[in-house]
Amino acid sequence: MRNPQRPVCEEPSTAGPIADGSNQSRRCDMLCVHWTRQICLRGDHDVRPIAPIAAVCLLLTLYLSGPPVYGCYAVIVGREASADGSVLVGHNEQNGGRRILNFRRIPRGRSSSGEVVRLRRGGELPQVDETAAFFWSENPGLEFSDAYLNEFGVAVVSDGCGSREDDYRTLVARGEIRGGGIGYMLRRLVAQRARTAREGVLLAGRLVERFGYVDSGRTYVIADPREAWLLAVVRGRRWVAQRRPRTTANSQASRGSAIT
């Protein structure tokens, strides 16, 4: 998927929740973003399968033991560490209940003079003259689970990394969250406006400083065909970002940022 140029469908209205609310079943949805032909890493070593019965028993044991754990994670491979010089981002979005994902192709958009973007909790900011086309992996009913890949090759995914920051109402009272704050729209605005990963990180940082982030804490992976970044935010107006090395493969799990 290298710089698709001709989106073909209009943006539909956002669907409502589809999850059944049950914790009895779990679904792992894998989004693997690659900017050339192959969809995932190529290995040089053969992997010998273990006996089918033993594999089934092992999987059942892991699945049934203990309470459900919903742990999203991402894998980031620098372009000098991949087989063909591509930046690779793989992301596992793990949520409770039975879920259906919507995959949408959104065309470029043009805005009229004076048009504004309205955030979910009441904040507003001016709309740009033109927004980029993008591919949208929508997880209906969830605020922090969607993934994006725009026409310039900028990808955005995230993993929840809770913090010890005070609750939402306390930060509103302190003035750390303004205009209701920003949450879901952070990633969508990056997809609509950024031409590089670096641009996306700086844009997200400015939005967090302006409105304040509403979730406890989260680490975003923002990548393009040349480099990948981690952006960590906590509730309020604080963020930090780090470019991942071009020569390594790294993982980013929920519950803790891989920024060092």
C-alpha positions as semicolon CSV with decimal commas, in nm:
position;residue;x (nm);y (nm);z (nm)
1;M;0,000;0,000;0,000
2;R;0,217;0,286;-0,119
3;N;0,048;0,624;-0,144
4;P;-0,298;0,527;-0,281
5;Q;-0,419;0,814;-0,498
6;R;-0,782;0,751;-0,589
7;P;-1,019;0,689;-0,296
8;V;-1,352;0,566;-0,422
9;C;-1,616;0,604;-0,152
10;E;-1,775;0,874;0,059
11;E;-1,737;0,885;0,436
12;P;-2,035;0,714;0,600
13;S;-2,183;0,809;0,931
14;T;-2,023;0,646;1,236
15;A;-2,202;0,331;1,341
16;G;-2,312;0,261;1,697
17;P;-2,170;0,000;1,934
18;I;-2,163;-0,358;1,814
19;A;-1,995;-0,523;2,114
20;D;-2,221;-0,757;2,309
21;G;-2,067;-0,651;2,640
22;S;-1,966;-1,005;2,726
23;N;-1,627;-1,096;2,870
24;Q;-1,671;-1,459;2,775
25;S;-1,517;-1,424;2,433
26;R;-1,215;-1,234;2,310
27;R;-1,115;-1,116;1,967
28;C;-0,770;-1,010;1,850
29;D;-0,777;-0,790;1,542
30;M;-0,438;-0,755;1,373
31;L;-0,362;-0,458;1,155
32;C;-0,033;-0,501;0,971
33;V;0,083;-0,198;0,776
34;H;0,352;-0,242;0,513
35;W;0,436;-0,001;0,235
36;T;0,559;-0,250;-0,026
37;R;0,450;-0,588;-0,153
38;Q;0,478;-0,817;0,147
39;I;0,228;-0,782;0,430
40;C;0,451;-0,894;0,720
41;L;0,810;-0,977;0,805
42;R;0,989;-1,242;0,601
43;G;1,198;-1,486;0,803
44;D;1,509;-1,671;0,696
45;H;1,452;-1,974;0,920
46;D;1,203;-2,258;0,891
47;V;0,964;-2,302;1,183
48;R;0,874;-2,662;1,256
49;P;0,513;-2,703;1,373
50;I;0,457;-2,884;1,701
51;A;0,211;-3,171;1,719
52;P;-0,146;-3,047;1,655
53;I;-0,290;-3,199;1,974
54;A;-0,020;-3,045;2,191
55;A;-0,074;-2,708;2,023
56;V;-0,449;-2,718;2,084
57;C;-0,398;-2,815;2,450
58;L;-0,150;-2,534;2,500
59;L;-0,379;-2,275;2,346
60;L;-0,677;-2,390;2,551
61;T;-0,470;-2,377;2,869
62;L;-0,354;-2,023;2,797
63;Y;-0,702;-1,911;2,700
64;L;-0,893;-2,061;2,994
65;S;-0,648;-1,994;3,275
66;G;-0,707;-1,676;3,473
67;P;-0,931;-1,377;3,402
68;P;-0,949;-1,218;3,055
69;V;-0,664;-0,979;2,982
70;Y;-0,708;-0,728;2,703
71;G;-0,359;-0,623;2,601
72;C;-0,310;-0,436;2,276
73;Y;0,043;-0,417;2,143
74;A;0,240;-0,295;1,845
75;V;0,555;-0,409;1,667
76;I;0,772;-0,148;1,494
77;V;1,053;-0,245;1,255
78;G;1,299;0,015;1,129
79;R;1,375;0,024;0,757
80;E;1,732;-0,094;0,806
81;A;1,609;-0,393;1,007
82;S;1,348;-0,520;0,760
83;A;1,419;-0,758;0,474
84;D;1,346;-0,507;0,197
85;G;1,411;-0,166;0,353
86;S;1,050;-0,094;0,450
87;V;0,923;0,048;0,777
88;L;0,683;-0,206;0,930
89;V;0,408;-0,144;1,184
90;G;0,199;-0,433;1,314
91;H;-0,076;-0,364;1,567
92;N;-0,299;-0,598;1,767
93;E;-0,623;-0,438;1,891
94;Q;-0,765;-0,659;2,164
95;N;-1,108;-0,578;2,307
96;G;-1,378;-0,767;2,496
97;G;-1,690;-0,912;2,344
98;R;-1,770;-1,002;1,986
99;R;-1,672;-0,723;1,754
100;I;-1,704;-0,631;1,387
101;L;-1,452;-0,400;1,221
102;N;-1,546;-0,158;0,945
103;F;-1,279;-0,086;0,683
104;R;-1,340;0,236;0,492
105;R;-1,160;0,432;0,223
106;I;-1,218;0,805;0,275
107;P;-1,144;1,048;-0,013
108;R;-0,978;1,385;0,013
109;G;-1,200;1,655;0,156
110;R;-1,226;2,026;0,088
111;S;-1,365;2,275;0,335
112;S;-1,532;2,612;0,296
113;S;-1,404;2,931;0,455
114;G;-1,471;2,948;0,827
115;E;-1,546;2,576;0,868
116;V;-1,452;2,425;1,204
117;V;-1,380;2,079;1,344
118;R;-1,592;1,994;1,648
119;L;-1,445;1,758;1,903
120;R;-1,658;1,504;2,087
121;R;-1,672;1,700;2,413
122;G;-1,737;2,045;2,270
123;G;-1,398;2,184;2,168
124;E;-1,348;2,344;1,827
125;L;-1,058;2,423;1,595
126;P;-1,041;2,564;1,241
127;Q;-1,062;2,315;0,955
128;V;-0,782;2,310;0,698
129;D;-0,851;2,382;0,332
130;E;-0,798;2,019;0,225
131;T;-0,776;1,694;0,420
132;A;-0,588;1,385;0,302
133;A;-0,749;1,065;0,180
134;F;-0,707;0,777;0,422
135;F;-0,782;0,414;0,497
136;W;-0,982;0,378;0,821
137;S;-1,005;0,068;1,038
138;E;-1,308;0,148;1,254
139;N;-1,388;-0,039;1,577
140;P;-1,746;0,087;1,631
141;G;-1,844;0,210;1,974
142;L;-1,488;0,242;2,109
143;E;-1,311;0,575;2,140
144;F;-0,948;0,464;2,136
145;S;-0,934;0,161;1,906
146;D;-0,944;0,290;1,547
147;A;-0,641;0,281;1,315
148;Y;-0,556;0,499;1,017
149;L;-0,326;0,498;0,713
150;N;-0,337;0,806;0,492
151;E;-0,244;0,863;0,127
152;F;0,104;0,988;0,222
153;G;0,182;0,664;0,406
154;V;0,132;0,804;0,758
155;A;-0,004;0,533;0,988
156;V;-0,153;0,586;1,337
157;V;-0,235;0,320;1,598
158;S;-0,231;0,327;1,978
159;D;-0,197;0,123;2,297
160;G;-0,349;0,210;2,634
161;C;-0,085;0,296;2,897
162;G;-0,265;0,413;3,210
163;S;-0,112;0,677;3,435
164;R;-0,149;0,794;3,795
165;E;-0,278;1,132;3,679
166;D;-0,587;1,274;3,849
167;D;-0,935;1,212;3,711
168;Y;-1,095;1,405;3,429
169;R;-1,307;1,637;3,644
170;T;-1,012;1,733;3,862
171;L;-0,804;1,828;3,560
172;V;-1,093;2,028;3,412
173;A;-1,113;2,222;3,738
174;R;-0,736;2,283;3,731
175;G;-0,752;2,411;3,374
176;E;-0,545;2,123;3,238
177;I;-0,833;2,015;3,014
178;R;-0,995;2,287;2,804
179;G;-1,293;2,285;2,572
180;G;-1,378;1,934;2,689
181;G;-1,036;1,799;2,591
182;I;-0,931;1,580;2,300
183;G;-0,939;1,202;2,273
184;Y;-1,060;1,014;1,967
185;M;-1,006;1,298;1,720
186;L;-0,633;1,316;1,793
187;R;-0,551;1,025;1,562
188;R;-0,805;1,122;1,298
189;L;-0,667;1,475;1,270
190;V;-0,317;1,331;1,226
191;A;-0,446;1,109;0,944
192;Q;-0,625;1,400;0,779
193;R;-0,343;1,655;0,803
194;A;0,003;1,498;0,834
195;R;0,227;1,425;0,534
196;T;0,504;1,268;0,745
197;A;0,525;1,092;1,080
198;R;0,721;1,384;1,225
199;E;0,446;1,625;1,119
200;G;0,191;1,397;1,282
201;V;0,379;1,390;1,613
202;L;0,414;1,769;1,624
203;L;0,049;1,819;1,532
204;A;-0,066;1,576;1,802
205;G;0,157;1,748;2,057
206;R;0,010;2,090;1,977
207;L;-0,344;1,955;2,007
208;V;-0,268;1,796;2,346
209;E;-0,117;2,123;2,470
210;R;-0,418;2,320;2,344
211;F;-0,706;2,103;2,467
212;G;-0,564;1,852;2,714
213;Y;-0,591;1,476;2,672
214;V;-0,896;1,302;2,820
215;D;-0,776;0,942;2,868
216;S;-0,559;0,828;3,160
217;G;-0,263;0,758;2,933
218;R;-0,184;0,622;2,589
219;T;0,110;0,562;2,357
220;Y;0,058;0,625;1,987
221;V;0,266;0,477;1,707
222;I;0,292;0,728;1,422
223;A;0,492;0,601;1,124
224;D;0,559;0,672;0,759
225;P;0,764;0,493;0,489
226;R;1,090;0,634;0,631
227;E;1,059;0,643;1,010
228;A;0,842;0,554;1,310
229;W;0,774;0,747;1,631
230;L;0,622;0,673;1,970
231;L;0,411;0,949;2,122
232;A;0,315;0,908;2,488
233;V;0,041;1,125;2,640
234;V;-0,126;1,135;2,981
235;R;-0,444;1,303;3,094
236;G;-0,388;1,676;3,079
237;R;-0,146;1,872;2,862
238;R;0,175;1,667;2,878
239;W;0,334;1,454;2,606
240;V;0,670;1,314;2,503
241;A;0,783;1,156;2,174
242;Q;1,075;0,946;2,059
243;R;1,183;0,834;1,713
244;R;1,245;0,461;1,696
245;P;1,587;0,344;1,570
246;R;1,607;0,256;1,200
247;T;1,820;-0,052;1,276
248;T;1,600;-0,230;1,532
249;A;1,266;-0,405;1,577
250;N;1,073;-0,296;1,887
251;S;0,747;-0,380;2,058
252;Q;0,506;-0,147;2,233
253;A;0,265;-0,312;2,478
254;S;-0,029;-0,178;2,674
255;R;0,027;-0,081;3,038
256;G;0,364;0,079;2,974
257;S;0,529;0,300;2,714
258;A;0,841;0,177;2,535
259;I;0,983;0,531;2,532
260;T;1,317;0,533;2,716
